[in-house]
Structures are given as C-alpha cells and as structure tokens.
C-alpha cells in the first residue's frame, strides 16, 4: 500500500537500520535496532549518526531509513485509540 514516505526526521526508537548509499556505489548499514538492544542511549546514537552524516555529506548519494513497523504501531496505537474512542 505504502511505497515511499519522505521524512526529514525519524525518531531513533522506530528505526531498524539506516543504509547510507555513497556516490561511489557502496553502501553502509547501521543497525540501529541492535545498538538500542545493546543498551546504547538513543540520544547518543542520534547525535553520533547525525554528526557522521554531516561530516560525510559530500560523498553521500542518499540515506535510507528502514523503520520497524511494530515500533511505529506501538507509538501510534494509543493516539488512534484515543481519537476513535467516541465512535
């Protein structure tokens, strides 16, 4: 149903991984889910990734953010329940 969504900011807590596609054709995957499972601080992860992306900006073609649908559902469901409670 949903093919593509363009978003400037994505909460680190809903990311599975980030794929950084470089201009030379190579790609680098950052397994955010694994970092979070290992106990890394989400704010620290976000700062480090943002700084690195900014530092490498001139060689980056694009960046793909792969989201964890279950995490998004857990965040969205309470809002949906509240919105629809009177229907």
PDB file with one MODEL, atoms N, CA, C and O in Angstrom:
MODEL        1
ATOM      1  N   UNK A   1       0.806  -1.197   0.000  1.00  0.00           N
ATOM      2  CA  UNK A   1       0.000   0.000   0.000  1.00  0.00           C
ATOM      3  C   UNK A   1       0.853   1.266   0.000  1.00  0.00           C
ATOM      4  O   UNK A   1       0.641   2.180  -0.797  1.00  0.00           O
ATOM      5  N   UNK A   2       1.802   1.295   0.895  1.00  0.00           N
ATOM      6  CA  UNK A   2       2.626   2.488   1.057  1.00  0.00           C
ATOM      7  C   UNK A   2       3.997   2.196   0.487  1.00  0.00           C
ATOM      8  O   UNK A   2       4.734   1.365   1.018  1.00  0.00           O
ATOM      9  N   UNK A   3       4.335   2.868  -0.578  1.00  0.00           N
ATOM     10  CA  UNK A   3       5.587   2.593  -1.264  1.00  0.00           C
ATOM     11  C   UNK A   3       6.741   3.423  -0.714  1.00  0.00           C
ATOM     12  O   UNK A   3       7.828   2.895  -0.477  1.00  0.00           O
ATOM     13  N   UNK A   4       6.512   4.722  -0.509  1.00  0.00           N
ATOM     14  CA  UNK A   4       7.595   5.594  -0.098  1.00  0.00           C
ATOM     15  C   UNK A   4       7.048   6.759   0.709  1.00  0.00           C
ATOM     16  O   UNK A   4       5.994   7.314   0.397  1.00  0.00           O
ATOM     17  N   UNK A   5       7.784   7.115   1.751  1.00  0.00           N
ATOM     18  CA  UNK A   5       7.441   8.275   2.562  1.00  0.00           C
ATOM     19  C   UNK A   5       8.709   9.089   2.720  1.00  0.00           C
ATOM     20  O   UNK A   5       9.751   8.555   3.101  1.00  0.00           O
ATOM     21  N   UNK A   6       8.629  10.367   2.432  1.00  0.00           N
ATOM     22  CA  UNK A   6       9.771  11.249   2.637  1.00  0.00           C
ATOM     23  C   UNK A   6       9.590  11.954   3.970  1.00  0.00           C
ATOM     24  O   UNK A   6       8.559  12.580   4.220  1.00  0.00           O
ATOM     25  N   UNK A   7      10.599  11.848   4.819  1.00  0.00           N
ATOM     26  CA  UNK A   7      10.529  12.427   6.151  1.00  0.00           C
ATOM     27  C   UNK A   7      11.895  12.990   6.496  1.00  0.00           C
ATOM     28  O   UNK A   7      12.913  12.332   6.282  1.00  0.00           O
ATOM     29  N   UNK A   8      11.924  14.210   7.032  1.00  0.00           N
ATOM     30  CA  UNK A   8      13.188  14.839   7.391  1.00  0.00           C
ATOM     31  C   UNK A   8      13.760  14.293   8.696  1.00  0.00           C
ATOM     32  O   UNK A   8      14.976  14.179   8.848  1.00  0.00           O
ATOM     33  N   UNK A   9      12.875  13.957   9.637  1.00  0.00           N
ATOM     34  CA  UNK A   9      13.308  13.450  10.938  1.00  0.00           C
ATOM     35  C   UNK A   9      12.514  12.200  11.279  1.00  0.00           C
ATOM     36  O   UNK A   9      11.298  12.147  11.097  1.00  0.00           O
ATOM     37  N   UNK A  10      13.219  11.204  11.772  1.00  0.00           N
ATOM     38  CA  UNK A  10      12.603   9.944  12.159  1.00  0.00           C
ATOM     39  C   UNK A  10      13.066   9.645  13.582  1.00  0.00           C
ATOM     40  O   UNK A  10      14.265   9.686  13.854  1.00  0.00           O
ATOM     41  N   UNK A  11      12.132   9.343  14.505  1.00  0.00           N
ATOM     42  CA  UNK A  11      12.566   9.004  15.869  1.00  0.00           C
ATOM     43  C   UNK A  11      13.470   7.774  15.850  1.00  0.00           C
ATOM     44  O   UNK A  11      13.145   6.765  15.224  1.00  0.00           O
ATOM     45  N   UNK A  12      14.581   7.862  16.525  1.00  0.00           N
ATOM     46  CA  UNK A  12      15.559   6.779  16.543  1.00  0.00           C
ATOM     47  C   UNK A  12      14.947   5.492  17.073  1.00  0.00           C
ATOM     48  O   UNK A  12      15.370   4.402  16.688  1.00  0.00           O
ATOM     49  N   UNK A  13      13.959   5.605  17.947  1.00  0.00           N
ATOM     50  CA  UNK A  13      13.356   4.432  18.582  1.00  0.00           C
ATOM     51  C   UNK A  13      12.548   3.564  17.619  1.00  0.00           C
ATOM     52  O   UNK A  13      12.243   2.417  17.948  1.00  0.00           O
ATOM     53  N   UNK A  14      12.196   4.072  16.446  1.00  0.00           N
ATOM     54  CA  UNK A  14      11.421   3.272  15.491  1.00  0.00           C
ATOM     55  C   UNK A  14      12.260   2.780  14.318  1.00  0.00           C
ATOM     56  O   UNK A  14      11.724   2.179  13.387  1.00  0.00           O
ATOM     57  N   UNK A  15      13.551   3.023  14.349  1.00  0.00           N
ATOM     58  CA  UNK A  15      14.411   2.597  13.245  1.00  0.00           C
ATOM     59  C   UNK A  15      14.936   1.184  13.434  1.00  0.00           C
ATOM     60  O   UNK A  15      15.323   0.796  14.536  1.00  0.00           O
ATOM     61  N   UNK A  16      14.945   0.421  12.352  1.00  0.00           N
ATOM     62  CA  UNK A  16      15.632  -0.868  12.339  1.00  0.00           C
ATOM     63  C   UNK A  16      17.090  -0.625  11.973  1.00  0.00           C
ATOM     64  O   UNK A  16      18.008  -1.021  12.690  1.00  0.00           O
ATOM     65  N   UNK A  17      17.273   0.039  10.837  1.00  0.00           N
ATOM     66  CA  UNK A  17      18.631   0.342  10.394  1.00  0.00           C
ATOM     67  C   UNK A  17      18.610   1.549   9.468  1.00  0.00           C
ATOM     68  O   UNK A  17      17.562   2.001   9.008  1.00  0.00           O
ATOM     69  N   UNK A  18      19.801   2.042   9.219  1.00  0.00           N
ATOM     70  CA  UNK A  18      19.996   3.147   8.289  1.00  0.00           C
ATOM     71  C   UNK A  18      20.976   2.655   7.232  1.00  0.00           C
ATOM     72  O   UNK A  18      22.034   2.120   7.561  1.00  0.00           O
ATOM     73  N   UNK A  19      20.624   2.836   5.973  1.00  0.00           N
ATOM     74  CA  UNK A  19      21.530   2.495   4.883  1.00  0.00           C
ATOM     75  C   UNK A  19      22.033   3.785   4.267  1.00  0.00           C
ATOM     76  O   UNK A  19      21.253   4.588   3.755  1.00  0.00           O
ATOM     77  N   UNK A  20      23.341   3.978   4.319  1.00  0.00           N
ATOM     78  CA  UNK A  20      23.975   5.161   3.740  1.00  0.00           C
ATOM     79  C   UNK A  20      24.541   4.737   2.390  1.00  0.00           C
ATOM     80  O   UNK A  20      25.462   3.923   2.321  1.00  0.00           O
ATOM     81  N   UNK A  21      23.985   5.294   1.324  1.00  0.00           N
ATOM     82  CA  UNK A  21      24.422   4.994  -0.037  1.00  0.00           C
ATOM     83  C   UNK A  21      25.394   6.067  -0.496  1.00  0.00           C
ATOM     84  O   UNK A  21      25.057   7.249  -0.561  1.00  0.00           O
ATOM     85  N   UNK A  22      26.610   5.629  -0.813  1.00  0.00           N
ATOM     86  CA  UNK A  22      27.656   6.572  -1.193  1.00  0.00           C
ATOM     87  C   UNK A  22      27.706   6.773  -2.705  1.00  0.00           C
ATOM     88  O   UNK A  22      27.235   5.934  -3.472  1.00  0.00           O
ATOM     89  N   UNK A  23      28.276   7.885  -3.111  1.00  0.00           N
ATOM     90  CA  UNK A  23      28.367   8.232  -4.532  1.00  0.00           C
ATOM     91  C   UNK A  23      29.196   7.229  -5.333  1.00  0.00           C
ATOM     92  O   UNK A  23      29.009   7.111  -6.544  1.00  0.00           O
ATOM     93  N   UNK A  24      30.106   6.507  -4.682  1.00  0.00           N
ATOM     94  CA  UNK A  24      30.925   5.523  -5.399  1.00  0.00           C
ATOM     95  C   UNK A  24      30.202   4.184  -5.596  1.00  0.00           C
ATOM     96  O   UNK A  24      30.774   3.237  -6.136  1.00  0.00           O
ATOM     97  N   UNK A  25      28.947   4.115  -5.156  1.00  0.00           N
ATOM     98  CA  UNK A  25      28.156   2.906  -5.349  1.00  0.00           C
ATOM     99  C   UNK A  25      28.142   1.964  -4.162  1.00  0.00           C
ATOM    100  O   UNK A  25      27.379   0.997  -4.157  1.00  0.00           O
ATOM    101  N   UNK A  26      28.956   2.216  -3.167  1.00  0.00           N
ATOM    102  CA  UNK A  26      28.956   1.361  -1.983  1.00  0.00           C
ATOM    103  C   UNK A  26      27.877   1.816  -1.002  1.00  0.00           C
ATOM    104  O   UNK A  26      27.392   2.946  -1.057  1.00  0.00           O
ATOM    105  N   UNK A  27      27.521   0.904  -0.111  1.00  0.00           N
ATOM    106  CA  UNK A  27      26.519   1.193   0.911  1.00  0.00           C
ATOM    107  C   UNK A  27      27.040   0.755   2.271  1.00  0.00           C
ATOM    108  O   UNK A  27      27.787  -0.217   2.386  1.00  0.00           O
ATOM    109  N   UNK A  28      26.633   1.488   3.296  1.00  0.00           N
ATOM    110  CA  UNK A  28      26.999   1.158   4.664  1.00  0.00           C
ATOM    111  C   UNK A  28      25.712   1.069   5.466  1.00  0.00           C
ATOM    112  O   UNK A  28      24.897   1.992   5.455  1.00  0.00           O
ATOM    113  N   UNK A  29      25.532  -0.061   6.170  1.00  0.00           N
ATOM    114  CA  UNK A  29      24.351  -0.244   7.016  1.00  0.00           C
ATOM    115  C   UNK A  29      24.710   0.022   8.469  1.00  0.00           C
ATOM    116  O   UNK A  29      25.749  -0.423   8.958  1.00  0.00           O
ATOM    117  N   UNK A  30      23.842   0.750   9.149  1.00  0.00           N
ATOM    118  CA  UNK A  30      23.979   0.998  10.582  1.00  0.00           C
ATOM    119  C   UNK A  30      22.784   0.325  11.240  1.00  0.00           C
ATOM    120  O   UNK A  30      21.645   0.746  11.037  1.00  0.00           O
ATOM    121  N   UNK A  31      23.034  -0.720  12.027  1.00  0.00           N
ATOM    122  CA  UNK A  31      21.969  -1.486  12.665  1.00  0.00           C
ATOM    123  C   UNK A  31      21.543  -0.784  13.954  1.00  0.00           C
ATOM    124  O   UNK A  31      22.069  -1.077  15.028  1.00  0.00           O
ATOM    125  N   UNK A  32      20.601   0.131  13.846  1.00  0.00           N
ATOM    126  CA  UNK A  32      20.145   0.931  14.981  1.00  0.00           C
ATOM    127  C   UNK A  32      19.453   0.051  16.008  1.00  0.00           C
ATOM    128  O   UNK A  32      19.662   0.218  17.210  1.00  0.00           O
ATOM    129  N   UNK A  33      18.636  -0.879  15.550  1.00  0.00           N
ATOM    130  CA  UNK A  33      17.919  -1.772  16.458  1.00  0.00           C
ATOM    131  C   UNK A  33      18.891  -2.538  17.363  1.00  0.00           C
ATOM    132  O   UNK A  33      18.659  -2.676  18.564  1.00  0.00           O
ATOM    133  N   UNK A  34      19.966  -3.027  16.776  1.00  0.00           N
ATOM    134  CA  UNK A  34      20.969  -3.756  17.554  1.00  0.00           C
ATOM    135  C   UNK A  34      21.640  -2.846  18.580  1.00  0.00           C
ATOM    136  O   UNK A  34      21.853  -3.245  19.725  1.00  0.00           O
ATOM    137  N   UNK A  35      21.968  -1.636  18.170  1.00  0.00           N
ATOM    138  CA  UNK A  35      22.589  -0.685  19.102  1.00  0.00           C
ATOM    139  C   UNK A  35      21.672  -0.410  20.293  1.00  0.00           C
ATOM    140  O   UNK A  35      22.126  -0.354  21.436  1.00  0.00           O
ATOM    141  N   UNK A  36      20.374  -0.239  20.014  1.00  0.00           N
ATOM    142  CA  UNK A  36      19.415   0.006  21.086  1.00  0.00           C
ATOM    143  C   UNK A  36      19.281  -1.211  21.992  1.00  0.00           C
ATOM    144  O   UNK A  36      19.208  -1.072  23.213  1.00  0.00           O
ATOM    145  N   UNK A  37      19.250  -2.404  21.402  1.00  0.00           N
ATOM    146  CA  UNK A  37      19.139  -3.639  22.184  1.00  0.00           C
ATOM    147  C   UNK A  37      20.352  -3.848  23.082  1.00  0.00           C
ATOM    148  O   UNK A  37      20.244  -4.446  24.153  1.00  0.00           O
ATOM    149  N   UNK A  38      21.508  -3.354  22.643  1.00  0.00           N
ATOM    150  CA  UNK A  38      22.735  -3.473  23.433  1.00  0.00           C
ATOM    151  C   UNK A  38      22.800  -2.430  24.542  1.00  0.00           C
ATOM    152  O   UNK A  38      23.744  -2.415  25.332  1.00  0.00           O
ATOM    153  N   UNK A  39      21.788  -1.550  24.599  1.00  0.00           N
ATOM    154  CA  UNK A  39      21.723  -0.578  25.682  1.00  0.00           C
ATOM    155  C   UNK A  39      22.275   0.795  25.367  1.00  0.00           C
ATOM    156  O   UNK A  39      22.399   1.628  26.264  1.00  0.00           O
ATOM    157  N   UNK A  40      22.607   1.050  24.120  1.00  0.00           N
ATOM    158  CA  UNK A  40      23.113   2.380  23.753  1.00  0.00           C
ATOM    159  C   UNK A  40      22.015   3.429  23.955  1.00  0.00           C
ATOM    160  O   UNK A  40      20.838   3.167  23.703  1.00  0.00           O
ATOM    161  N   UNK A  41      22.405   4.585  24.402  1.00  0.00           N
ATOM    162  CA  UNK A  41      21.479   5.693  24.637  1.00  0.00           C
ATOM    163  C   UNK A  41      20.974   6.219  23.291  1.00  0.00           C
ATOM    164  O   UNK A  41      21.781   6.594  22.440  1.00  0.00           O
ATOM    165  N   UNK A  42      19.646   6.252  23.084  1.00  0.00           N
ATOM    166  CA  UNK A  42      19.089   6.726  21.809  1.00  0.00           C
ATOM    167  C   UNK A  42      19.563   8.127  21.425  1.00  0.00           C
ATOM    168  O   UNK A  42      19.819   8.397  20.251  1.00  0.00           O
ATOM    169  N   UNK A  43      19.680   9.012  22.409  1.00  0.00           N
ATOM    170  CA  UNK A  43      20.118  10.382  22.113  1.00  0.00           C
ATOM    171  C   UNK A  43      21.568  10.397  21.624  1.00  0.00           C
ATOM    172  O   UNK A  43      21.920  11.164  20.727  1.00  0.00           O
ATOM    173  N   UNK A  44      22.396   9.554  22.214  1.00  0.00           N
ATOM    174  CA  UNK A  44      23.803   9.480  21.816  1.00  0.00           C
ATOM    175  C   UNK A  44      23.907   8.899  20.408  1.00  0.00           C
ATOM    176  O   UNK A  44      24.682   9.388  19.585  1.00  0.00           O
ATOM    177  N   UNK A  45      23.120   7.849  20.133  1.00  0.00           N
ATOM    178  CA  UNK A  45      23.109   7.269  18.787  1.00  0.00           C
ATOM    179  C   UNK A  45      22.740   8.329  17.768  1.00  0.00           C
ATOM    180  O   UNK A  45      23.395   8.463  16.735  1.00  0.00           O
ATOM    181  N   UNK A  46      21.690   9.082  18.059  1.00  0.00           N
ATOM    182  CA  UNK A  46      21.215  10.113  17.133  1.00  0.00           C
ATOM    183  C   UNK A  46      22.289  11.171  16.882  1.00  0.00           C
ATOM    184  O   UNK A  46      22.510  11.575  15.740  1.00  0.00           O
ATOM    185  N   UNK A  47      22.942  11.611  17.929  1.00  0.00           N
ATOM    186  CA  UNK A  47      23.985  12.634  17.794  1.00  0.00           C
ATOM    187  C   UNK A  47      25.143  12.117  16.950  1.00  0.00           C
ATOM    188  O   UNK A  47      25.606  12.804  16.038  1.00  0.00           O
ATOM    189  N   UNK A  48      25.609  10.915  17.249  1.00  0.00           N
ATOM    190  CA  UNK A  48      26.751  10.343  16.523  1.00  0.00           C
ATOM    191  C   UNK A  48      26.418  10.154  15.046  1.00  0.00           C
ATOM    192  O   UNK A  48      27.214  10.504  14.175  1.00  0.00           O
ATOM    193  N   UNK A  49      25.228   9.594  14.767  1.00  0.00           N
ATOM    194  CA  UNK A  49      24.839   9.370  13.368  1.00  0.00           C
ATOM    195  C   UNK A  49      24.683  10.702  12.640  1.00  0.00           C
ATOM    196  O   UNK A  49      25.148  10.840  11.508  1.00  0.00           O
ATOM    197  N   UNK A  50      24.045  11.669  13.260  1.00  0.00           N
ATOM    198  CA  UNK A  50      23.872  12.983  12.626  1.00  0.00           C
ATOM    199  C   UNK A  50      25.203  13.641  12.314  1.00  0.00           C
ATOM    200  O   UNK A  50      25.394  14.184  11.226  1.00  0.00           O
ATOM    201  N   UNK A  51      26.123  13.592  13.267  1.00  0.00           N
ATOM    202  CA  UNK A  51      27.442  14.190  13.057  1.00  0.00           C
ATOM    203  C   UNK A  51      28.184  13.500  11.918  1.00  0.00           C
ATOM    204  O   UNK A  51      28.803  14.159  11.084  1.00  0.00           O
ATOM    205  N   UNK A  52      28.118  12.162  11.886  1.00  0.00           N
ATOM    206  CA  UNK A  52      28.827  11.410  10.852  1.00  0.00           C
ATOM    207  C   UNK A  52      28.228  11.685   9.473  1.00  0.00           C
ATOM    208  O   UNK A  52      28.962  11.841   8.497  1.00  0.00           O
ATOM    209  N   UNK A  53      26.885  11.744   9.391  1.00  0.00           N
ATOM    210  CA  UNK A  53      26.242  12.026   8.106  1.00  0.00           C
ATOM    211  C   UNK A  53      26.612  13.420   7.607  1.00  0.00           C
ATOM    212  O   UNK A  53      26.845  13.625   6.416  1.00  0.00           O
ATOM    213  N   UNK A  54      26.661  14.363   8.526  1.00  0.00           N
ATOM    214  CA  UNK A  54      27.039  15.730   8.147  1.00  0.00           C
ATOM    215  C   UNK A  54      28.495  15.780   7.685  1.00  0.00           C
ATOM    216  O   UNK A  54      28.821  16.459   6.712  1.00  0.00           O
ATOM    217  N   UNK A  55      29.360  15.060   8.387  1.00  0.00           N
ATOM    218  CA  UNK A  55      30.785  15.024   8.055  1.00  0.00           C
ATOM    219  C   UNK A  55      31.023  14.414   6.669  1.00  0.00           C
ATOM    220  O   UNK A  55      31.905  14.858   5.934  1.00  0.00           O
ATOM    221  N   UNK A  56      30.236  13.402   6.320  1.00  0.00           N
ATOM    222  CA  UNK A  56      30.415  12.693   5.049  1.00  0.00           C
ATOM    223  C   UNK A  56      29.466  13.164   3.952  1.00  0.00           C
ATOM    224  O   UNK A  56      29.364  12.527   2.903  1.00  0.00           O
ATOM    225  N   UNK A  57      28.789  14.249   4.183  1.00  0.00           N
ATOM    226  CA  UNK A  57      27.745  14.729   3.277  1.00  0.00           C
ATOM    227  C   UNK A  57      28.181  14.801   1.815  1.00  0.00           C
ATOM    228  O   UNK A  57      27.393  14.485   0.924  1.00  0.00           O
ATOM    229  N   UNK A  58      29.412  15.209   1.560  1.00  0.00           N
ATOM    230  CA  UNK A  58      29.868  15.391   0.177  1.00  0.00           C
ATOM    231  C   UNK A  58      30.070  14.081  -0.589  1.00  0.00           C
ATOM    232  O   UNK A  58      30.171  14.098  -1.816  1.00  0.00           O
ATOM    233  N   UNK A  59      30.131  12.947   0.115  1.00  0.00           N
ATOM    234  CA  UNK A  59      30.285  11.663  -0.586  1.00  0.00           C
ATOM    235  C   UNK A  59      29.035  10.783  -0.479  1.00  0.00           C
ATOM    236  O   UNK A  59      29.019   9.654  -0.970  1.00  0.00           O
ATOM    237  N   UNK A  60      27.988  11.310   0.165  1.00  0.00           N
ATOM    238  CA  UNK A  60      26.745  10.546   0.330  1.00  0.00           C
ATOM    239  C   UNK A  60      25.789  10.856  -0.818  1.00  0.00           C
ATOM    240  O   UNK A  60      25.498  12.018  -1.102  1.00  0.00           O
ATOM    241  N   UNK A  61      25.302   9.796  -1.476  1.00  0.00           N
ATOM    242  CA  UNK A  61      24.281   9.950  -2.517  1.00  0.00           C
ATOM    243  C   UNK A  61      22.910  10.125  -1.879  1.00  0.00           C
ATOM    244  O   UNK A  61      22.187  11.069  -2.196  1.00  0.00           O
ATOM    245  N   UNK A  62      22.550   9.202  -0.968  1.00  0.00           N
ATOM    246  CA  UNK A  62      21.290   9.302  -0.239  1.00  0.00           C
ATOM    247  C   UNK A  62      21.330   8.386   0.973  1.00  0.00           C
ATOM    248  O   UNK A  62      22.243   7.575   1.132  1.00  0.00           O
ATOM    249  N   UNK A  63      20.326   8.531   1.817  1.00  0.00           N
ATOM    250  CA  UNK A  63      20.242   7.746   3.040  1.00  0.00           C
ATOM    251  C   UNK A  63      18.846   7.149   3.124  1.00  0.00           C
ATOM    252  O   UNK A  63      17.847   7.850   2.964  1.00  0.00           O
ATOM    253  N   UNK A  64      18.787   5.838   3.378  1.00  0.00           N
ATOM    254  CA  UNK A  64      17.509   5.145   3.531  1.00  0.00           C
ATOM    255  C   UNK A  64      17.311   4.805   5.002  1.00  0.00           C
ATOM    256  O   UNK A  64      18.187   4.225   5.644  1.00  0.00           O
ATOM    257  N   UNK A  65      16.148   5.176   5.521  1.00  0.00           N
ATOM    258  CA  UNK A  65      15.789   4.862   6.896  1.00  0.00           C
ATOM    259  C   UNK A  65      14.792   3.717   6.860  1.00  0.00           C
ATOM    260  O   UNK A  65      13.699   3.863   6.313  1.00  0.00           O
ATOM    261  N   UNK A  66      15.160   2.575   7.439  1.00  0.00           N
ATOM    262  CA  UNK A  66      14.300   1.400   7.481  1.00  0.00           C
ATOM    263  C   UNK A  66      13.634   1.363   8.853  1.00  0.00           C
ATOM    264  O   UNK A  66      14.307   1.253   9.878  1.00  0.00           O
ATOM    265  N   UNK A  67      12.310   1.457   8.861  1.00  0.00           N
ATOM    266  CA  UNK A  67      11.603   1.540  10.132  1.00  0.00           C
ATOM    267  C   UNK A  67      11.068   0.184  10.567  1.00  0.00           C
ATOM    268  O   UNK A  67      10.821  -0.703   9.750  1.00  0.00           O
ATOM    269  N   UNK A  68      10.898   0.051  11.864  1.00  0.00           N
ATOM    270  CA  UNK A  68      10.309  -1.125  12.463  1.00  0.00           C
ATOM    271  C   UNK A  68       8.810  -0.848  12.600  1.00  0.00           C
ATOM    272  O   UNK A  68       8.396  -0.041  13.433  1.00  0.00           O
ATOM    273  N   UNK A  69       8.016  -1.508  11.793  1.00  0.00           N
ATOM    274  CA  UNK A  69       6.572  -1.257  11.754  1.00  0.00           C
ATOM    275  C   UNK A  69       5.928  -1.508  13.113  1.00  0.00           C
ATOM    276  O   UNK A  69       5.024  -0.774  13.511  1.00  0.00           O
ATOM    277  N   UNK A  70       6.377  -2.528  13.823  1.00  0.00           N
ATOM    278  CA  UNK A  70       5.815  -2.835  15.141  1.00  0.00           C
ATOM    279  C   UNK A  70       6.050  -1.674  16.113  1.00  0.00           C
ATOM    280  O   UNK A  70       5.166  -1.329  16.897  1.00  0.00           O
ATOM    281  N   UNK A  71       7.237  -1.077  16.060  1.00  0.00           N
ATOM    282  CA  UNK A  71       7.542   0.067  16.928  1.00  0.00           C
ATOM    283  C   UNK A  71       6.662   1.265  16.591  1.00  0.00           C
ATOM    284  O   UNK A  71       6.182   1.962  17.485  1.00  0.00           O
ATOM    285  N   UNK A  72       6.455   1.499  15.302  1.00  0.00           N
ATOM    286  CA  UNK A  72       5.584   2.605  14.880  1.00  0.00           C
ATOM    287  C   UNK A  72       4.164   2.348  15.372  1.00  0.00           C
ATOM    288  O   UNK A  72       3.505   3.257  15.876  1.00  0.00           O
ATOM    289  N   UNK A  73       3.697   1.122  15.228  1.00  0.00           N
ATOM    290  CA  UNK A  73       2.346   0.780  15.671  1.00  0.00           C
ATOM    291  C   UNK A  73       2.193   1.004  17.173  1.00  0.00           C
ATOM    292  O   UNK A  73       1.158   1.495  17.623  1.00  0.00           O
ATOM    293  N   UNK A  74       3.207   0.649  17.944  1.00  0.00           N
ATOM    294  CA  UNK A  74       3.148   0.854  19.391  1.00  0.00           C
ATOM    295  C   UNK A  74       3.084   2.331  19.761  1.00  0.00           C
ATOM    296  O   UNK A  74       2.463   2.699  20.759  1.00  0.00           O
ATOM    297  N   UNK A  75       3.720   3.170  18.963  1.00  0.00           N
ATOM    298  CA  UNK A  75       3.694   4.612  19.216  1.00  0.00           C
ATOM    299  C   UNK A  75       2.351   5.209  18.778  1.00  0.00           C
ATOM    300  O   UNK A  75       1.788   6.056  19.471  1.00  0.00           O
ATOM    301  N   UNK A  76       1.852   4.768  17.640  1.00  0.00           N
ATOM    302  CA  UNK A  76       0.648   5.355  17.046  1.00  0.00           C
ATOM    303  C   UNK A  76      -0.640   4.835  17.681  1.00  0.00           C
ATOM    304  O   UNK A  76      -1.620   5.575  17.768  1.00  0.00           O
ATOM    305  N   UNK A  77      -0.658   3.587  18.122  1.00  0.00           N
ATOM    306  CA  UNK A  77      -1.891   2.956  18.598  1.00  0.00           C
ATOM    307  C   UNK A  77      -2.593   3.726  19.713  1.00  0.00           C
ATOM    308  O   UNK A  77      -3.808   3.904  19.631  1.00  0.00           O
ATOM    309  N   UNK A  78      -1.900   4.192  20.747  1.00  0.00           N
ATOM    310  CA  UNK A  78      -2.600   4.955  21.789  1.00  0.00           C
ATOM    311  C   UNK A  78      -3.287   6.214  21.249  1.00  0.00           C
ATOM    312  O   UNK A  78      -4.379   6.560  21.699  1.00  0.00           O
ATOM    313  N   UNK A  79      -2.668   6.891  20.305  1.00  0.00           N
ATOM    314  CA  UNK A  79      -3.266   8.088  19.711  1.00  0.00           C
ATOM    315  C   UNK A  79      -4.510   7.711  18.892  1.00  0.00           C
ATOM    316  O   UNK A  79      -5.531   8.397  18.930  1.00  0.00           O
ATOM    317  N   UNK A  80      -4.394   6.610  18.158  1.00  0.00           N
ATOM    318  CA  UNK A  80      -5.523   6.133  17.360  1.00  0.00           C
ATOM    319  C   UNK A  80      -6.676   5.727  18.268  1.00  0.00           C
ATOM    320  O   UNK A  80      -7.826   6.077  18.004  1.00  0.00           O
ATOM    321  N   UNK A  81      -6.380   4.993  19.333  1.00  0.00           N
ATOM    322  CA  UNK A  81      -7.416   4.571  20.281  1.00  0.00           C
ATOM    323  C   UNK A  81      -8.132   5.780  20.879  1.00  0.00           C
ATOM    324  O   UNK A  81      -9.359   5.792  20.987  1.00  0.00           O
ATOM    325  N   UNK A  82      -7.368   6.784  21.261  1.00  0.00           N
ATOM    326  CA  UNK A  82      -7.953   7.990  21.858  1.00  0.00           C
ATOM    327  C   UNK A  82      -8.810   8.733  20.839  1.00  0.00           C
ATOM    328  O   UNK A  82      -9.889   9.221  21.175  1.00  0.00           O
ATOM    329  N   UNK A  83      -8.346   8.822  19.620  1.00  0.00           N
ATOM    330  CA  UNK A  83      -9.074   9.533  18.573  1.00  0.00           C
ATOM    331  C   UNK A  83     -10.406   8.847  18.251  1.00  0.00           C
ATOM    332  O   UNK A  83     -11.405   9.518  17.992  1.00  0.00           O
ATOM    333  N   UNK A  84     -10.418   7.527  18.266  1.00  0.00           N
ATOM    334  CA  UNK A  84     -11.591   6.774  17.856  1.00  0.00           C
ATOM    335  C   UNK A  84     -12.482   6.303  19.006  1.00  0.00           C
ATOM    336  O   UNK A  84     -13.479   5.621  18.770  1.00  0.00           O
ATOM    337  N   UNK A  85     -12.141   6.654  20.231  1.00  0.00           N
ATOM    338  CA  UNK A  85     -12.866   6.119  21.386  1.00  0.00           C
ATOM    339  C   UNK A  85     -14.339   6.512  21.426  1.00  0.00           C
ATOM    340  O   UNK A  85     -15.141   5.789  22.017  1.00  0.00           O
ATOM    341  N   UNK A  86     -14.712   7.610  20.829  1.00  0.00           N
ATOM    342  CA  UNK A  86     -16.104   8.068  20.879  1.00  0.00           C
ATOM    343  C   UNK A  86     -16.904   7.683  19.636  1.00  0.00           C
ATOM    344  O   UNK A  86     -18.045   8.121  19.487  1.00  0.00           O
ATOM    345  N   UNK A  87     -16.351   6.900  18.770  1.00  0.00           N
ATOM    346  CA  UNK A  87     -17.086   6.487  17.558  1.00  0.00           C
ATOM    347  C   UNK A  87     -17.910   5.257  17.800  1.00  0.00           C
ATOM    348  O   UNK A  87     -18.586   4.779  16.889  1.00  0.00           O
TER     349      UNK A  87
ENDMDL
END
